[in-house]
C-alpha cells in the first residue's frame, strides 16, 4: 500500500527558513499536499502540487517535488512563531478529491 | 469563507453508548470523507462518499461503525456500541471532483471523542 514518511520534529529560529521533508512510495500519486495543524484544531490546507510540476511558490511557501526520488519538501521563508504547528504531507491519486494518505506529521517549533 | 462544519466538537460518554457525529460539507462539494486521528495510528481514512454513494469504507470497523449521507448537506458517522479504543479525533473533509473540476479536501475542526 501507499506509505508517506516524514521526520517527527524540526526546530528553527524565528526569521530563519524551515524545510520540512517528505518521501512517498506510491508512483501513481497525482497530487501531493501540505496541511498544517495547530493544537486543538483541524487540518488547514496550505498548498498542493500536481505531480507533473517541479515547484510551486505561494508567498512564503515553496514546494519542491522530485518525482524520480519521490521526495517532497516544504520551505517556509522568514519563519514566524505563528508557524509553530504540525505539518502533514499527504498524497492522492485520481484528482484532488480522492482519498488522502497522510504522513506522520512534522512538529515545527519556532524559537525566539 | 466556506467551511466544513462538524458537531459536536467534543463528546464524552461511557462505553456501550451510541455516538453520532455529524458533518455539513461545503456547499457544492460532492465528496465527503471521514478520517480518524490518534497518537498511535496518526490520520487514517475510515470511509468516503461521492454524490452520496459510499465509495470506500474499508478503513471502518463494520461491526460497530456506520457512515451515511441522508442528503447532500449532511453526513453522519455512528458508533454503536462505543468502546474506549474508539477515543480519537474524528475529522470530516469535503472536496469536489467532476469531469471538469477538482477542488482539494478541506477539513472540519473535528469531533474530539472520549469513551470512558
Interface residues (C-beta under 8 A of the other chain):
Chain A: X31 X33 X35 X41 X42 X43 X44 X45 X48 X88 X95 X96 X97 X98 X99 X100 X101 X102 X103 X104 X105
Chain B: X4 X29 X30 X31 X33 X35 X42 X43 X44 X45 X48 X50 X56 X91 X93 X95 X96 X97 X102 X103 X104 X105 X106 X107 X108 X109 X110
